[in-house]
Amino acid sequence: MNTPPTWDLLVLGQSVLTLEPGVAPIEKGAVAIADGKIVEIGLVSDLLEKAPTCEVLDAGNCLVMPGLVNTHSHLAMSLLRGLADDLPLKTWLEEHIWPAEGQHMDRETVALGTQLAAAEQLLGGITTTADMYFFADAVCEVLAEAGMRGVIAESLIDASTPRCATPEEMTAKQRELCEGWQNHPLITPSIAAHAPYTVCAANLIKEAELAEEFGVPLQIHLSETRWEVETSIEQKGASPVAYLEGLGFLSEQVVAAHCVHLDRRDIEILAENRVGVSHNPVSNLKLASGVAPVPEMLEAGVRLGLGTDGAASNNTLDLLRDLQIAALLHKSVSGDPTTLPAATVLSAATNGGAEILGLGDRVGVLKPGMEADIACFALDKAHTTPIYDPWSHMVFAARAADTRHVIVRGKVVVRDRQLTTMDLDEIRAKSTKVAARISG
Ligand SMILES: [Zn+2]
């Protein structure tokens, strides 16, 4: 007689969408998990027969798929959600966001804002998030405790931040973060330079060297606005993308957020250097930055992920909304409804994002050997009935609130729409108090 396998958890779904290329959805499918990893995927009946006494998670009315990956965010800015809307970028930043950050963002508020953002993201089916902000060690602590996967950076800028007076202090914090958090099961430390127009060449080169030394992702905002590109050409004689290439900054480790204003050569440079691009359509639309040439980038082989950006410029961290808007936007702009099909968008929001964050061998598809980062989306709502095509369903019909269960590295962090690792009422109460202080 065979001994039953020692699995920790068996997720029993209505349908399992592995997102492995060429693999069809598995109806009445199940996923077996042991030691934080996926060990087997098959039919509910077969896996239950193999391990009849294994603990189960009932996702019987759900689509079970890889957790979503948010490739660009500033988590603690969730506390600034809706603080100043409908304003030009310069006024918004200089008169509202930067003063509020300067006055109110300290270690404690960054930790609180990060908790709020982690809660929102987990409840919306996101299992991995990138972050570039301040007090990055506090961000890492919050995410590790929340059981969420993160690629986290202390952001460098040639100015003071709420934490550091000089760029030298910032690089010291970056080095400390990389040394302190390497080999953590959920947290990948990262390096971030704010943008090519706010960080000098010497510091950009230093940041690229640090990222190379530690072998970690290198985040940056790139070619977000027309002003940025025009100023770069005027002052440096090159587009921001060409300028960074000239400095030797670009590599497979780079995660470039936005990339809205690119010419044909810029797109070639991004593809040649295997740069990962985070497309953030809601933020770009809200700040009227423009429309990133996503179909052209994909055509050229640029690696793509999707991001929300911070909640001050989105205003939610509902990545499914970014999926939907990405698909709709590029169809409309190209005048071709076959542009950016649902499967492409869903892939960018899962395995594509994981790839550009350097996690492609660990998460982003469901298959044995991968870490068990899984989201279960309810299919029993009016707006999710019926279902013909799970890819289009997730892009065009599903919403963050459809998230029923979420598992990160084998641990159930959302069960029946409730967080298991955080007290949302307490986080909300504290956030409301901080907001009262911010609005003065
Ligand atoms: Zn950003």
Residues whose N, C-alpha, C, O or C-beta is under 5 A from the ligand:
A	BS01	ZN	D309
